[in-house]
Amino acid sequence: MSVLEAILLGILQGLTEFLPISSSGHLQLVTWLAGWEPFDGDPSLWTAFEVALHVGTLAGVLAFFGREVVGLVAAGARQVAGRRSPEGRKAWLLVLATVPAGIVGTAAGAALERNERVWVTGCTLAVFGVWLWRADRRSQTRPDAVLNGSDAVALGVSQALALVPGVSRSGAIMTAARLRGYSRFEAARVAMLMSVPVIAGAAVYKLIDLGGWSGIPGEVQVAFIWGTVAAALSGWAAVALLVALVRRVDFAPFALYRVALGVSVLVLMATSFRDTPWV
């Protein structure tokens, strides 16, 4: 992978990670449309690169919500020491919400690594786009909605679904949160806060799996670094954009974009674009 490709994919990752449109789906589709074969088709190295880009977006969200995250970490530590508080409970519920994704990712990691089932991504983009729209339209916002145990489990299961490209981690969480009565802003906010433990955990797991930084081939380490930096900068911009948007508009534009993109992908597949197999 060239440095330019890494930067472009990093920018794309950062812009799509927190918007409910699927960053993994966009990375897959862009490389497919451009005819790129990152890392000579090595699925493990591609997954490691995706994790590196997620670390960049983690830096972006920490730059925006850093003070709140530090407060939650401190409150969580005090909770363990017996000094209970609503913030401490919330911190551990956010950790609990990462468990389903951790279990699924560990158990089925190899099966979920980069593949050429582009039609699956097209279908999930469209189907979960419709789901997002329906949830947003039908939701009855509860002004007193506060993260509780059942919320953590429901949102965690939704997050685990996003291990399939095209689903969208933030989109699935926002959909589930809207169904549970969260406002659009709170749904987006909890999706971004939930990204912190799950991305950090995935990064540590993959780094150990690769044998540390030295496990990444030297010829692509520079691409990893530049891609991560690009994802951090564009991720911070995407967080700021999403926070501003959800106060003014509903999720319909995102849902429409997902459906249009998904259908376009399936149409291209039907025309035998790049001779991409259906199975």
Secondary structure, DSSP 8 states (H G I E B T S, - for coil): --HHHHHHHHHHHHHHHTTTT-HHHHHHHHHHHHT--GGGG-HHHHHHHHHHHHHHHHHHHHHHHHHHHHHHHHHHHHHHTT---HHHHHHHHHHHTTHHHHHHHHHHHHHHSS-S-HHHHHHHHHHHHHHHHHHHHH----TT----HHHHHHHHHHHHHTTSTTS-HHHHHHHHHHHTT--HHHHHHHHHHHHHHHHHHHHHHHHHHHTSGGGS-HHHHHHHHHHHHHHHHHHHHHHHHHHHHTTT--SHHHHHHHHHHHHHHHHHHHTTGGG----
